[in-house]
Amino acid sequence: MAVKLYDVFDIAKEHGISLIAGEKGLQNDVRWFRVMENTDIIEYMEKEMLLFTTGAAIKGEKGLIELVQMQHQKNSSGTVLHIGMNIKQVPEELISYCNHHDYPLFSIPWENNLPLIMKDLSMFFLDYERMDQALEQALMNVISVPDHEDDYVPIFTKHGFLEDATYCTVLVEFCGGCSQVEGKGLEHIKKRIKMVLIAMGTNSFITEGDHSFIILFSKYSMDMINQIASRIEKVLAPIGCDYLIGIGNNVKGITKISESYLQARWCVKVSSQKDITNCIVNFEDIGIYKLLSLIGDQKQLKEFYTETIGALDDYDRLKDTRFKEVLKLYISNNRSEKKVAELMYLHRNTINYQLAKIEKIIDCDLSQVDIFVKIYLAFCIENILT
């Protein structure tokens, strides 16, 4: 969770800091703060800094305007002017500039204690960083060791997440290798997603995984979460990397967050194995795969697949045939021999002959509904076991 300028402003107001211009820029990220009196070191200044200026090294209104404009152009978060001794008043030209560019400009009376303000801001930034790290660790704990409630519930509640509220987990995962989501690229995407989250509410949290992001929502409707996911898609579209967004169900209580996360991960896994990319997948919409997700024993799933159609794998490998592909097309096209023949560029009689051979190999009658369902289920299991 990034420190936002409006969060800093809430603290700063207690010390008499007032907003003069650029209110729309209060959602800017802030990494830290510092005093900057002239442009000598501005080339070496880090981005997203909140800058304090007393005017001690500034010559006239023109110099002040030029300094603030350069601070803005170097992607500072905002500027605080110490009014009284060196800066008597804020030029209207500067106010107009900051409003036009949505660059926050603040003022603080000279008699107010600047060192005390900076001390309080330092404590605020350090506390915020510790909270960020604590929540990331708590989220990892609830996902990996949900039974160890003492390792995460107190941390969530300490930072305003209610124990009995509703929670939904969203997994944004990039498919395959992509240089755009390495290092700083991933950090940039994360920042853009944060902007989306902030614009849509405050009860959310994002953390970074391996070529992925985990987003936790608290007290959001599923409709709202899907709206946010759609906005995240717009952030991801220009990157040029395939992605999947899996959305788990809303669950009640902090201790159930892991269930929602596993559902989101299941959505991504199922879609990935079916070669589906660049879309949003809700756990509620994955049909029979919801039932398969409840079977924790992968060995049982593998045994069911092997008993049902596993013999075709052996036959195709030994005889260099494509019988399993024929059967899969037959099942997925509502048992239409004609459609399978068209898709495989074969004569319909050839398909009928192959289907008869398949019935003998796996010892079944493909005309029976229960066999159809059983084979369909076996292919679904193959998708998640591959």
HUTA-V876306 format. One record per pair of residues at least 12 apart in sequence whose C-alpha atoms are under 10 Angstrom apart, sorted by the first residue. I is the first residue (numbers start at 0). J is the second residue. Records with the same first field share a line. If there is no record, write none. Layout:
I: J, J
//
This chain:
0: 28, 127, 128, 130, 131, 132, 134, 135, 190, 193, 197, 203, 204, 205, 206
1: 27, 28, 29, 30, 127, 128, 131, 190, 193, 194, 204, 205
2: 26, 27, 28, 29, 30, 31, 123, 124, 127, 128, 131
3: 24, 25, 26, 27, 28, 29, 30, 76, 197
4: 24, 25, 26, 27, 28, 29, 30, 47, 48, 49, 76, 77, 103
5: 22, 23, 24, 25, 26, 27, 28, 29, 103
6: 25, 26, 28, 29, 123
7: 25, 28, 29, 49, 120, 123, 124
8: 25, 105, 120
10: 116, 119, 120, 123
11: 105, 107, 116, 117, 119, 120
12: 107
13: 116
14: 107, 108, 111, 112, 113, 115, 116, 119
15: 106, 107, 108, 110, 111, 112, 116
16: 79, 80, 81, 105, 106, 107, 108, 111, 116
17: 79, 80, 104, 105, 106, 107, 108
18: 78, 79, 103, 104, 105, 106, 107
19: 79, 80, 89, 94, 97, 98, 103, 104, 105, 106
20: 93, 94, 95, 96, 97, 98, 99, 100, 101, 102, 103, 104, 105, 106
21: 77, 94, 95, 96, 97, 98, 99, 100, 101, 102, 103, 104, 105
22: 97, 98, 101, 102, 103, 104, 105
23: 98, 99, 100, 101, 102, 103
24: 76, 77, 97, 98, 100, 101, 102, 103, 104
25: 76, 77, 101, 102, 103, 104
26: 76, 103, 194, 197, 198
27: 47, 48, 49, 74, 75, 76, 77, 101, 102, 103, 194
28: 46, 47, 48, 49, 75, 76, 77, 190, 193, 194
29: 46, 47, 48, 49, 75, 76, 77, 124
30: 45, 46, 47, 48, 49, 75, 76, 124, 128
31: 45, 46, 47, 48, 49, 50, 76, 120, 121, 124, 125
32: 47, 48, 49, 50, 51, 75, 76, 77, 78, 117, 120, 121, 124
33: 48, 49, 50, 51, 52, 78, 117
34: 48, 49, 50, 51, 52, 53, 78, 79, 117
35: 49, 50, 51, 52, 53, 54, 55, 56, 66, 67, 70, 78
36: 50, 51, 52, 53, 54, 55, 56, 57, 63, 66
37: 52, 54, 55, 56, 57, 58, 62, 63, 65, 66, 67, 69, 70
38: 56, 57, 62, 65, 66, 67, 69, 70
41: 66, 69, 70, 73
42: 69, 70, 73
43: 73
44: 70, 73, 74, 75
45: 73, 74, 75
46: 70, 71, 72, 73, 74, 75, 76
47: 71, 73, 74, 75, 76, 77
48: 70, 73, 74, 75, 76, 77, 78
49: 70, 75, 76, 77, 78, 79, 103
50: 67, 70, 75, 76, 77, 78, 79, 80, 104, 105
51: 77, 78, 79, 80, 81, 105, 106, 107, 113, 117
52: 66, 67, 78, 79, 80, 81, 82, 85, 86, 106
53: 79, 80, 81, 82, 83, 84, 85, 86, 107, 109, 113
54: 66, 80, 81, 82, 83, 84, 85, 86, 87
55: 81, 84, 85, 86
56: 85
57: 85, 86
58: 85, 86
59: 85, 86
60: 86, 87, 88, 89, 90, 92, 93
61: 90, 92, 93
63: 80, 86, 89, 90, 93
64: 89, 90, 91, 92, 93, 94, 96
65: 93
66: 78
67: 79, 80, 93, 96, 97, 102, 104
68: 93, 96, 97, 100, 102
70: 102
71: 97, 100, 101, 102, 103
72: 102
74: 102
75: 102, 103
76: 102, 103, 104
77: 97, 101, 102, 103, 104, 105
78: 97, 102, 103, 104, 105, 106
79: 103, 104, 105, 106, 107
80: 104, 105, 106, 107, 108, 109
81: 105, 106, 107, 108, 109, 110, 111, 113
82: 105, 106, 107, 108, 109, 110, 111
83: 107, 108, 109, 110
84: 108, 109, 110
85: 109
86: 109
87: 109
88: 106
89: 104, 105, 106
130: 154, 155, 157, 158
131: 158, 204, 205, 206
132: 206
133: 151, 154, 155, 158
134: 151, 154, 155, 157, 158, 204, 205, 206
135: 151, 204, 205, 206, 207, 213
136: 150, 151, 154, 206
137: 149, 150, 151, 152, 153, 154, 155
138: 150, 151, 152, 154, 155, 204, 205, 206, 213, 214, 215, 253, 256, 257
139: 151, 206, 208, 213, 257
140: 152, 257
141: 253, 254, 255, 256, 257, 258, 260
142: 254, 255, 256, 257, 258, 259, 260, 261
143: 257
144: 257
145: 253, 254, 255, 256, 257, 258
146: 254, 257
147: 254
148: 253, 254
151: 253, 254
152: 252, 253, 254
155: 253
156: 253
159: 202
160: 202, 203, 216, 217, 218, 252, 253
161: 217, 218, 252, 253
162: 251, 252, 253, 254
163: 250, 251, 252, 253, 254, 255
164: 217, 218, 219, 249, 250, 251, 252, 253
165: 216, 217, 218, 219, 220, 248, 249, 250, 251, 252, 253, 255, 256
166: 202, 203, 215, 216, 217, 218, 219, 220, 247, 248, 249, 250, 251, 252, 253, 254, 255, 256, 257, 258, 259, 260
167: 203, 214, 215, 216, 217, 218, 219, 220, 221, 224, 246, 247, 248, 249, 250, 251, 253, 255, 256, 257, 258, 259, 260, 262, 263
168: 203, 204, 205, 213, 214, 215, 216, 217, 224, 245, 246, 247, 248, 249, 250, 256, 257, 258, 259, 260, 261, 262, 263, 264
169: 205, 212, 213, 214, 215, 216, 224, 225, 228, 244, 245, 246, 247, 248, 259, 260, 261, 262, 263, 264, 279, 280, 281
170: 205, 208, 211, 212, 213, 214, 215, 228, 243, 244, 245, 246, 247, 259, 260, 261, 262, 263, 264, 265, 266, 267, 279, 280
171: 207, 208, 210, 211, 212, 213, 214, 228, 231, 232, 235, 242, 243, 244, 245, 246, 263, 264, 267, 279
172: 208, 209, 210, 211, 212, 213, 241, 242, 243, 244, 245, 264, 267, 268, 276, 277
173: 209, 210, 211, 212, 235, 240, 241, 242, 243, 244, 267, 276, 277
174: 210, 211, 240, 241, 242, 243, 267, 271, 276, 277
175: 210, 240, 241, 242
176: 210, 240, 241
177: 210, 238, 239, 240, 241
178: 240
179: 238, 239, 240
180: 209, 210, 211, 238, 239, 240
181: 209, 210
182: 210
184: 238
185: 207, 209, 210, 211, 212
186: 207
188: 212, 231, 234, 235, 238
189: 205, 206, 207, 211, 212, 234
190: 205
191: 231, 234, 235
192: 205, 212, 214, 227, 228, 230, 231, 232, 233, 234, 235
193: 205, 214, 231
194: 231
195: 227, 228, 230, 231, 234
196: 214, 216, 224, 227, 228, 230, 231
198: 227
199: 219, 223, 224, 226, 227, 230
200: 216, 217, 219, 223, 227
201: 216, 217
202: 215, 216, 217, 218, 219
203: 215, 216, 217, 218, 219
204: 216, 217
210: 242
211: 242, 243, 244
212: 244
213: 244, 245, 260, 263, 264
214: 246, 260
215: 256, 259, 260
216: 249, 256
217: 249, 250, 251, 252, 253
218: 249, 250, 251
219: 249
220: 249
221: 246, 247, 248, 249, 281
224: 246, 249
225: 244, 246, 279, 280, 281
228: 244, 245, 246, 278, 279, 280
229: 244, 278, 279
231: 244, 279
232: 244, 277, 278, 279
235: 277
236: 277
240: 276, 277
241: 275, 276, 277, 278
242: 267, 271, 275, 276, 277, 278, 279
243: 264, 266, 267, 268, 270, 271, 275, 276, 277, 278, 279, 280
244: 263, 264, 266, 267, 270, 276, 277, 278, 279, 280, 281
245: 260, 261, 262, 263, 264, 265, 266, 267, 268, 269, 270, 278, 279, 280, 281, 282
246: 259, 260, 261, 262, 263, 264, 265, 266, 267, 279, 280, 281, 282, 283, 284
247: 259, 260, 261, 262, 263, 264, 265, 266, 280, 281, 282, 283
248: 260, 261, 262, 263, 281, 282, 283
259: 282
261: 282, 292
262: 281, 282, 283, 289, 292, 293
263: 280, 281, 282
264: 282
265: 280, 281, 282, 285, 288, 289, 291, 292, 383
266: 279, 280, 281, 282, 283, 284, 285, 288, 289, 292
267: 279, 280, 281, 282
268: 382, 383, 384
269: 285, 288, 292, 379, 380, 382, 383, 384, 385
270: 285, 382, 383
271: 382, 383
272: 379, 381, 382, 383, 384, 385
273: 379, 381, 382, 383, 385
274: 382
287: 375, 376, 379, 380
288: 376, 379, 380, 382, 383
291: 376, 379, 380, 383
292: 383
297: 380, 383, 384
298: 384
300: 376, 377, 380, 381, 383, 384
301: 377, 380, 381, 384
302: 377
303: 373, 374, 376, 377, 380
304: 373, 374, 376, 377, 378, 379, 380, 381, 384
305: 377, 381
306: 361, 377
307: 361, 362, 363, 370, 373, 374, 375, 376, 377, 378
308: 323, 326, 357, 360, 361, 362, 373, 374, 377, 378, 381
309: 323, 360, 361, 377, 381
310: 323, 357, 360, 361, 362
311: 323, 324, 326, 357, 360, 361
312: 324
314: 357, 360
320: 353
321: 353
322: 350, 353, 354, 356, 357, 360
323: 354, 357, 378
324: 339, 343
325: 339, 340, 342, 343, 350, 353, 354, 357
326: 339, 350, 353, 354, 357, 358, 365, 374, 375, 378
327: 339, 374, 375, 377, 378
328: 340, 342, 343
329: 350, 354, 365, 371
330: 365, 371, 372, 374, 375, 378
331: 375, 378
333: 371
334: 365, 366, 371
335: 347
336: 348, 349, 350, 351, 354
337: 350, 351
338: 350
339: 351
//
